[in-house]
Amino acid sequence: PEGSYRTTGTVIFKNNLNAGQAKILYEGTDTAVVIGVDTPKSVTSRQFYNAPKVINRSRGSGYWDETSIGIKLVNLNTCEITVPFIQDFETGLLLYGNSQGCSYNTIYIGALWENRKNLLMDSDTAGWCNQTLFINGRLQQSLTKGAFENDPEACQIKLGDKGSRTSNNTFINTSVEGYNVGEYRIDIAGSSNHFYNLRFENHSAENAKIMYRENSAMNRIFGGFHSQNITEEYETNTTEGGIVDDGKTPFIKATLKSNISIPSGVDYHDIKNMTVESHRVKYNSETGEFILKPGRWYVEAKATFGVGSGGAEYIRILKGSSVRASQASRPDSTYQFGITCNTIDVFDGQTPLKVQVRQSTTSDNLTLNSGQFTTLIAHYLGNS
């Protein structure tokens, strides 16, 4: 019934529930509410749950307790659940597969507020947590009650934990906003999880980040406010991860800022100090190295030397220490011709790309022309 209820133990709901007007004020460090049957291999199917609001009174003005859970949905199948409000728990909303699946559900979210992990999908080694539709929801984290930025244990949405993986979950119109309390706004271990029109409103100085865990693949984020500012990170250099479709294709357009002098000899020289326009690429102007989003890229480099005679002019593209493309050309004593090389290659998000040149003409030093005459362009072709 409507009203506020003080609880110290776990309240369990197994069958259809209409408690949207109720508020549970929990005082404890365990689980406030369980929906379903939390025993191995159990299945609860085709039920409708309108859950109560749940607030952790035990937190008070202090930090999280590392154990408490607001609402745990366990081994539910083809159920419809409304979650109006959960606040101040170590884990706000937990979907869990206990030696069985928690799958094929539809969940309507109101607000998950100031939980260390606002939403977590998890299972034991014999269970799974897949194929659930999440609609709406405001997920909020702020710097209150001892919370700090880049907490490695905090997260807005975490799919998979402690080795478990998830797949084919869909989020629509969900807001993951506030400060970067969690190191990552979304942390994904699994495949084919899709996020549509999420709001990545950010009050921190650093961009919001997404982590793709090992063996995550084919995940996609489609648009949404500030999605173009998301930083993607990868657990290993073999992680495929996913794609952020923010309306901009990842690319590089780089030009040499000013003319430089290249000495004659057998040694190659890194091209550094470039003017760079890019998306989903990191550039180090001191080393001239680019770190590209993992996947397949088309890369083209051009160098234009001043007039010279004898010997040759050279350019090459390196991935790490491996030469991926190269070209050589005879100099001209009257005209300045550009030399180009290109490649289509797969990058892992860790191995750097750079361009090198050298010259062996009769000139002790030869000018490498700046601007549009010495360039690097690249564009993303998709996952490898």
Secondary structure, DSSP 8 states (H G I E B T S, - for coil): --EEEEESS-EEE-S-EE-TTEEEEE-SSSEEEEEE--STT--EES-EEE--EEEETTSTTS---SS-EEEEEESEES-EEEEEEEES-SEEEEEEESSSB-BS-EEEEEEEES-SEEEEEEE-TT-B----EEE--EEEE-S-TT--TTEEEEEEEEE--TT--EES-EEES-EEEE---EEEEEEE-EES-EEES-B--B-SSS--EEEE-TT-BSEEEE--TTGGG-EEEESSTT---EEEESS---EEEEEESS-EEEEBSS--EE--SEEEEEESEEEETTTTEEEE-SEEEEEEEEEEB-S--SS-EEEEEEETTEEEEEEEE---SS---EEEEEEEEEE-SSS-EEEEEEE-SSSSEEEE--EEEEEEEEEEEE--
